[in-house]
Amino acid sequence: MTKDTYENFTRILRSELIPAMGCTEPIAVALAAAKCREVLGCVPEKIVARCSGNIIKNVKSVTVPNSGGEHGIQASAVLGAVAGRADLDLQVISRVTEEEIRLAKELLRKGICCCELAEGEENLYILITMTAGADNASVELRNKHDHISRIVKNGEVLFEQQDIRTDVRGDKSALNIRDILEYADTVDIEDIREILETQIRFNRAISDEGLRNDWGASVGKTILELEGSGVLAKARAAAAAGSDARMNGCALPVVINSGSGNQGITCSLPVAVYAEALDCPHEKMLRALAVSNLISIHQKKYIGNLSAYCGAVSAATGAACGIAYLEGAGYDTIGRTIINSVATTGGIICDGAKSSCAGKISAALEAAILGYEMAKRGRFYQPGEGIVGSDYETTIRSIGCVGREGMRSTDVTILNLMIS
């Protein structure tokens, strides 16, 4: 592996695996609002939140953490304006006081914020505009949940950076299965130890919370009640329980993957559960987590951070590949695991962030780990069957095309149904 490839993959992990609290879409709205209030210099009299359909879809039904049980774009924007700290990035509303919650609720009741659909923009797009007296400010966020692309005050552009810098964030176009496996085999573990250990620590904490208490539909607890303590059930329950808590307002942070806490939970906790069951050395688990995270990101670079394609599928596929790596699987077994997984559950729809995400995580993990069990027995779906391509990378590109291009009209239909 070249030095450039090694450093690029390390940058990708460091930029993608970052802490965030709550569902990342309302948090992104709160971040843009917090920055806009900072620029405006006072609590606004009016807020307009113009958001892409996918942002609206993913904020509609999820509970905003530290909001006193509020939902939606307006709650996210107002709480960000009242209590957000933009310097905390995707933990922007982690230090909210009871008085700030009271004030945010009061401003919501007064109707100071309205939401508009931004048509013709990327799937991840937020424009917050605030006014107070004669002053106004706007903050635009696009393409990534923490990428502020433009700041304007009273008509003057204060900052503009439309494109995401690959020299800082990493160039995901270079990802491929063979290089990911070589990277996992050879990486100096100290280069990635902190981010991966933080991922497990944070994501396990919110999973434990989801298993201890009733959050949402309690999918994780139900799995254990029905299926007992087998390793597959424990892996599915751990990931589902983290989503149970996160989708329903738990303020504990998670380490995300591809801009999603649910995906960060899904591609990490099952690997940790299997590593414990297999009594794997800690370093081996960290290398397997590098595989699961990078393969998840590899798939999502084609699909896009937000679409009508459920990201639990790509994250669960990554987890199954990480589990395969734990057991010593090589390139072909891992490639066939990907084929078996996406050929089975590829196309589960994303109809917004909410309690049922936990159920989708469970279903995707069950299919993905079955896909691995088939692959290690030499059983896999053949090229030309459905969207299975002539090789592993072609199949990944094909499912990306389905998610990004083929499901656009599905996305519009889902959004229209949700709004109506």
C-alpha positions as CSV (number, residue, x, y, z in Angstrom):
1,M,0.0,0.0,0.0
2,T,1.3,3.4,-0.9
3,K,1.9,6.1,1.7
4,D,-0.7,8.3,0.0
5,T,-3.4,5.6,0.1
6,Y,-2.6,4.8,3.8
7,E,-2.8,8.5,4.8
8,N,-6.0,9.0,2.7
9,F,-7.8,6.0,4.4
10,T,-6.7,7.3,7.8
11,R,-8.1,10.8,7.0
12,I,-11.4,9.2,5.9
13,L,-11.8,7.4,9.2
14,R,-10.9,10.5,11.2
15,S,-13.3,12.7,9.3
16,E,-16.2,10.3,9.2
17,L,-16.1,8.8,12.7
18,I,-17.0,11.8,14.8
19,P,-19.2,12.2,17.8
20,A,-22.7,13.4,17.4
21,M,-25.8,13.5,19.6
22,G,-29.3,12.6,18.4
23,C,-30.3,12.1,14.8
24,T,-27.8,13.9,12.7
25,E,-30.4,15.8,10.5
26,P,-32.0,17.8,13.3
27,I,-28.6,18.3,14.8
28,A,-27.4,19.7,11.4
29,V,-30.3,22.1,11.5
30,A,-29.5,23.1,15.0
31,L,-25.8,23.6,14.1
32,A,-26.7,25.9,11.2
33,A,-29.1,27.8,13.4
34,A,-26.5,28.1,16.2
35,K,-23.9,29.5,13.8
36,C,-26.5,31.9,12.3
37,R,-27.5,33.2,15.7
38,E,-23.8,33.7,16.5
39,V,-23.4,35.8,13.3
40,L,-26.6,37.7,13.9
41,G,-25.4,38.5,17.4
42,C,-28.8,38.1,19.3
43,V,-31.8,35.9,19.6
44,P,-33.7,36.3,16.3
45,E,-37.2,37.6,15.9
46,K,-37.8,35.4,12.9
47,I,-36.2,32.2,11.5
48,V,-36.8,30.7,8.1
49,A,-35.4,27.2,7.6
50,R,-35.2,26.1,3.9
51,C,-34.3,22.5,3.8
52,S,-34.1,19.7,1.2
53,G,-36.8,17.0,1.2
54,N,-34.4,14.5,2.7
55,I,-33.7,16.8,5.7
56,I,-37.4,17.4,6.2
57,K,-38.1,13.7,6.0
58,N,-35.5,12.7,8.5
59,V,-36.4,15.4,11.1
60,K,-40.2,15.1,11.0
61,S,-40.7,12.1,13.3
62,V,-37.6,12.0,15.5
63,T,-37.3,13.5,19.0
64,V,-34.8,16.4,19.2
65,P,-32.5,15.7,22.2
66,N,-32.6,18.2,25.1
67,S,-35.7,19.8,23.7
68,G,-38.3,18.6,26.2
69,G,-39.8,16.1,23.7
70,E,-40.2,18.4,20.7
71,H,-40.0,17.2,17.1
72,G,-39.3,18.7,13.7
73,I,-37.4,21.4,11.8
74,Q,-38.8,24.3,13.8
75,A,-37.9,22.8,17.1
76,S,-34.3,22.0,15.9
77,A,-33.8,25.5,14.5
78,V,-35.2,27.3,17.5
79,L,-33.3,25.2,20.0
80,G,-30.1,25.7,18.1
81,A,-30.7,29.5,18.0
82,V,-31.5,29.7,21.7
83,A,-29.1,27.2,23.2
84,G,-26.7,25.9,20.5
85,R,-23.0,26.2,20.6
86,A,-21.6,26.0,17.1
87,D,-18.1,25.3,18.4
88,L,-19.4,21.9,19.6
89,D,-20.1,20.8,16.0
90,L,-22.5,17.9,16.0
91,Q,-22.9,18.0,19.7
92,V,-24.2,21.6,19.3
93,I,-27.1,21.1,21.7
94,S,-25.4,19.0,24.3
95,R,-25.3,21.7,27.0
96,V,-28.8,23.0,27.1
97,T,-30.2,24.3,30.4
98,E,-33.8,24.0,31.6
99,E,-34.3,27.7,31.2
100,E,-33.2,27.5,27.5
101,I,-35.6,24.6,27.0
102,R,-38.4,26.8,28.4
103,L,-37.4,29.7,26.2
104,A,-37.3,27.6,23.1
105,K,-40.7,26.1,23.8
106,E,-42.1,29.7,24.3
107,L,-40.6,30.9,21.0
108,L,-42.0,27.8,19.2
109,R,-45.5,28.6,20.5
110,K,-45.1,32.1,19.2
111,G,-44.3,30.7,15.8
112,I,-41.1,32.6,15.1
113,C,-39.8,29.8,12.8
114,C,-41.2,28.5,9.5
115,C,-39.9,25.7,7.3
116,E,-39.7,25.8,3.5
117,L,-38.9,23.1,1.0
118,A,-35.7,23.9,-0.9
119,E,-36.2,22.4,-4.4
120,G,-33.4,21.7,-6.9
121,E,-30.8,21.4,-4.2
122,E,-28.6,18.4,-3.1
123,N,-30.3,15.9,-0.8
124,L,-28.4,17.3,2.2
125,Y,-29.1,21.1,2.1
126,I,-30.0,23.5,4.9
127,L,-30.3,27.3,4.7
128,I,-31.1,29.1,7.9
129,T,-32.1,32.8,7.7
130,M,-32.6,35.0,10.8
131,T,-33.7,38.5,11.3
132,A,-33.7,40.9,14.3
133,G,-34.7,44.5,13.8
134,A,-32.8,45.8,10.7
135,D,-30.2,43.0,10.8
136,N,-30.3,39.7,9.0
137,A,-28.0,36.7,8.7
138,S,-28.0,33.4,6.8
139,V,-26.0,30.2,7.1
140,E,-26.0,27.5,4.4
141,L,-25.0,23.9,5.0
142,R,-24.7,21.3,2.3
143,N,-23.4,17.9,1.3
144,K,-22.2,16.9,4.8
145,H,-23.9,17.4,8.2
146,D,-21.2,19.7,9.5
147,H,-20.1,21.4,6.3
148,I,-21.0,25.0,6.5
149,S,-20.7,26.3,2.9
150,R,-21.7,30.0,3.1
151,I,-22.2,32.7,5.8
152,V,-23.9,36.1,5.0
153,K,-24.7,39.0,7.2
154,N,-26.7,42.0,6.0
155,G,-25.9,41.1,2.4
156,E,-22.1,40.7,2.9
157,V,-20.6,37.3,2.3
158,L,-18.4,36.6,5.3
159,F,-17.4,33.0,4.4
160,E,-17.8,30.7,1.4
161,Q,-16.5,27.2,0.8
162,Q,-18.8,25.2,-1.4
163,D,-16.7,22.1,-1.9
164,I,-15.6,19.6,0.8
165,R,-11.8,19.6,1.0
166,T,-10.5,16.1,0.3
167,D,-7.1,17.0,1.6
168,V,-8.7,17.3,5.1
169,R,-11.7,14.9,4.8
170,G,-10.1,12.3,2.6
171,D,-10.9,11.2,-0.9
172,K,-13.5,8.4,-0.7
173,S,-13.3,7.8,-4.5
174,A,-10.1,5.8,-3.8
175,L,-11.8,3.2,-1.6
176,N,-12.0,-0.4,-2.8
177,I,-12.3,-3.7,-1.1
178,R,-8.8,-5.0,-1.7
179,D,-7.0,-1.8,-0.4
180,I,-9.4,-1.7,2.6
181,L,-8.3,-5.2,3.6
182,E,-4.6,-4.4,3.1
183,Y,-5.0,-1.2,5.1
184,A,-6.7,-3.1,8.0
185,D,-3.9,-5.7,7.9
186,T,-1.0,-3.1,8.0
187,V,-2.3,0.0,9.7
188,D,-0.3,1.2,12.7
189,I,-3.1,0.6,15.2
190,E,-2.1,3.8,17.2
191,D,-3.1,5.9,14.2
192,I,-6.8,4.8,14.5
193,R,-7.0,3.4,18.1
194,E,-8.6,6.5,19.7
195,I,-11.4,7.0,17.1
196,L,-12.3,3.3,17.1
197,E,-12.2,2.9,20.8
198,T,-14.3,6.0,21.2
199,Q,-16.8,4.6,18.7
200,I,-17.2,1.4,20.7
201,R,-17.4,3.2,24.1
202,F,-20.0,5.8,23.0
203,N,-22.1,3.4,20.9
204,R,-22.1,0.7,23.6
205,A,-23.2,3.2,26.2
206,I,-26.3,4.3,24.2
207,S,-27.0,0.6,23.4
208,D,-26.9,-0.3,27.1
209,E,-29.3,2.6,27.7
210,G,-31.7,1.2,25.1
211,L,-31.6,-2.3,26.6
212,R,-32.1,-1.0,30.2
213,N,-35.1,1.3,29.6
214,D,-38.1,1.6,27.2
215,W,-37.3,3.8,24.3
216,G,-39.5,3.9,21.2
217,A,-40.7,0.4,20.3
218,S,-37.9,-1.3,22.2
219,V,-36.8,-3.4,19.3
220,G,-33.5,-4.4,20.9
221,K,-35.2,-5.6,24.1
222,T,-37.7,-7.6,22.1
223,I,-35.0,-9.4,20.2
224,L,-33.4,-10.7,23.4
225,E,-36.8,-11.6,24.9
226,L,-37.7,-13.7,21.9
227,E,-34.3,-15.1,20.8
228,G,-32.2,-15.4,23.9
229,S,-28.5,-14.8,24.2
230,G,-27.1,-16.3,21.0
231,V,-24.3,-14.2,19.4
232,L,-26.5,-13.2,16.4
233,A,-29.4,-12.1,18.6
234,K,-27.0,-10.2,20.9
235,A,-25.4,-8.4,17.9
236,R,-28.8,-7.4,16.4
237,A,-30.2,-6.4,19.8
238,A,-27.1,-4.3,20.6
239,A,-27.4,-2.3,17.4
240,A,-31.2,-2.0,17.5
241,A,-31.2,-0.9,21.1
242,G,-28.8,2.0,20.3
243,S,-31.2,3.1,17.6
244,D,-34.2,2.7,19.9
245,A,-32.7,5.2,22.4
246,R,-31.2,7.6,19.8
247,M,-34.3,8.0,17.6
248,N,-36.4,8.7,20.7
249,G,-34.5,11.6,22.2
250,C,-31.7,10.0,24.3
251,A,-29.0,12.7,24.6
252,L,-26.0,10.3,24.8
253,P,-23.6,10.9,21.9
254,V,-22.7,8.3,19.3
255,V,-19.8,8.0,16.8
256,I,-21.3,8.3,13.4
257,N,-20.5,6.7,10.0
258,S,-21.4,8.4,6.7
259,G,-23.1,11.2,8.6
260,S,-25.4,8.8,10.4
261,G,-25.5,7.6,14.0
262,N,-27.6,4.6,13.2
263,Q,-25.0,3.6,10.6
264,G,-22.2,4.2,13.1
265,I,-24.0,2.0,15.6
266,T,-24.8,-0.7,13.1
267,C,-21.3,-1.1,11.6
268,S,-19.6,-1.1,15.0
269,L,-21.5,-2.9,17.8
270,P,-22.1,-6.2,16.0
271,V,-18.3,-6.5,15.4
272,A,-17.6,-5.9,19.1
273,V,-20.3,-8.5,20.1
274,Y,-18.7,-11.1,17.8
275,A,-15.2,-10.2,18.9
276,E,-16.2,-10.8,22.5
277,A,-17.9,-14.1,21.7
278,L,-14.9,-15.3,19.6
279,D,-12.5,-14.1,22.4
280,C,-10.5,-12.1,19.8
281,P,-7.6,-9.9,20.8
282,H,-8.5,-6.2,21.2
283,E,-6.2,-5.2,18.3
284,K,-7.9,-7.7,16.0
285,M,-11.3,-6.2,16.9
286,L,-9.9,-2.7,16.0
287,R,-8.7,-3.9,12.7
288,A,-12.1,-5.5,12.0
289,L,-13.7,-2.2,12.9
290,A,-11.5,-0.5,10.3
291,V,-12.9,-3.0,7.7
292,S,-16.5,-2.5,8.7
293,N,-16.4,1.3,8.8
294,L,-14.5,1.7,5.5
295,I,-16.6,-0.8,3.6
296,S,-19.7,1.0,4.9
297,I,-18.3,4.3,3.7
298,H,-17.2,2.7,0.4
299,Q,-20.8,1.8,-0.4
300,K,-22.3,5.1,0.8
301,K,-20.0,7.1,-1.5
302,Y,-22.1,5.9,-4.4
303,I,-25.5,6.0,-2.7
304,G,-25.0,9.5,-1.1
305,N,-25.5,10.4,2.6
306,L,-29.2,10.8,2.2
307,S,-31.5,9.0,-0.2
308,A,-34.6,6.7,-0.2
309,Y,-32.2,3.8,0.3
310,C,-32.0,2.7,3.9
311,G,-28.4,3.2,5.2
312,A,-28.8,0.3,7.6
313,V,-28.2,-2.0,4.7
314,S,-24.8,-0.7,3.8
315,A,-23.8,-0.4,7.5
316,A,-25.0,-4.0,8.2
317,T,-23.0,-5.2,5.2
318,G,-20.0,-3.5,6.6
319,A,-20.5,-5.1,9.9
320,A,-20.8,-8.6,8.4
321,C,-17.5,-7.9,6.5
322,G,-15.9,-6.9,9.8
323,I,-17.2,-10.1,11.5
324,A,-15.8,-12.1,8.5
325,Y,-12.4,-10.4,9.0
326,L,-12.5,-11.4,12.7
327,E,-12.7,-15.0,11.6
328,G,-9.9,-14.7,9.1
329,A,-11.9,-14.4,5.9
330,G,-10.1,-13.3,2.8
331,Y,-10.9,-11.1,-0.2
332,D,-13.3,-13.4,-2.0
333,T,-15.3,-14.4,1.1
334,I,-15.7,-10.7,2.1
335,G,-16.6,-9.7,-1.5
336,R,-19.2,-12.5,-1.7
337,T,-20.6,-11.4,1.7
338,I,-21.2,-8.0,0.2
339,I,-23.0,-9.5,-2.8
340,N,-25.2,-11.8,-0.7
341,S,-26.1,-9.0,1.7
342,V,-27.1,-6.2,-0.8
343,A,-28.8,-8.7,-3.1
344,T,-31.1,-9.7,-0.3
345,T,-32.0,-6.4,1.5
346,G,-30.8,-3.7,-0.9
347,G,-33.7,-1.4,-1.5
348,I,-35.2,-1.2,2.0
349,I,-36.7,2.3,1.9
350,C,-35.8,5.2,4.1
351,D,-39.0,6.9,5.2
352,G,-37.3,9.2,7.7
353,A,-35.6,8.8,11.0
354,K,-37.9,7.3,13.7
355,S,-38.5,4.2,15.9
356,S,-38.7,1.7,13.0
357,C,-35.1,2.4,12.1
358,A,-34.2,-0.1,14.8
359,G,-36.3,-2.8,13.1
360,K,-34.6,-2.1,9.8
361,I,-31.2,-2.4,11.4
362,S,-32.1,-5.7,12.9
363,A,-33.4,-7.1,9.6
364,A,-30.4,-5.8,7.6
365,L,-27.9,-7.3,10.1
366,E,-29.7,-10.7,10.0
367,A,-29.5,-10.7,6.2
368,A,-25.9,-9.5,6.1
369,I,-24.6,-12.1,8.6
370,L,-26.5,-14.8,6.8
371,G,-24.8,-13.5,3.7
372,Y,-21.4,-14.1,5.4
373,E,-22.4,-17.5,6.6
374,M,-23.3,-18.4,3.0
375,A,-20.1,-16.9,1.6
376,K,-17.8,-18.8,3.9
377,R,-19.5,-22.0,2.8
378,G,-18.8,-21.1,-0.9
379,R,-22.4,-20.1,-1.6
380,F,-23.2,-16.8,-3.2
381,Y,-25.5,-15.2,-5.8
382,Q,-24.2,-15.2,-9.4
383,P,-23.4,-12.4,-11.8
384,G,-26.4,-11.4,-13.8
385,E,-28.9,-12.3,-11.1
386,G,-30.7,-9.1,-10.5
387,I,-28.2,-6.3,-9.8
388,V,-25.3,-8.6,-9.0
389,G,-22.5,-7.5,-11.3
390,S,-19.6,-9.2,-12.9
391,D,-17.4,-8.5,-9.8
392,Y,-17.7,-7.1,-6.3
393,E,-16.9,-3.5,-7.1
394,T,-19.4,-3.4,-10.0
395,T,-22.1,-4.7,-7.7
396,I,-21.3,-2.0,-5.1
397,R,-21.5,0.6,-7.9
398,S,-24.8,-0.9,-9.1
399,I,-26.5,-0.7,-5.7
400,G,-25.2,2.8,-5.4
401,C,-26.9,3.7,-8.7
402,V,-30.2,2.2,-7.5
403,G,-30.0,4.2,-4.3
404,R,-28.9,7.5,-5.8
405,E,-30.6,7.5,-9.2
406,G,-33.2,4.8,-9.3
407,M,-34.9,5.7,-6.0
408,R,-35.3,9.5,-6.6
409,S,-38.9,9.2,-7.5
410,T,-39.4,6.9,-4.5
411,D,-38.0,9.6,-2.4
412,V,-40.4,12.2,-3.7
413,T,-43.4,9.8,-3.2
414,I,-42.3,9.1,0.4
415,L,-41.9,12.8,1.2
416,N,-45.3,13.6,-0.3
417,L,-47.0,10.9,1.7
418,M,-45.2,12.1,4.9
419,I,-46.1,15.7,4.4
420,S,-49.8,14.9,3.5
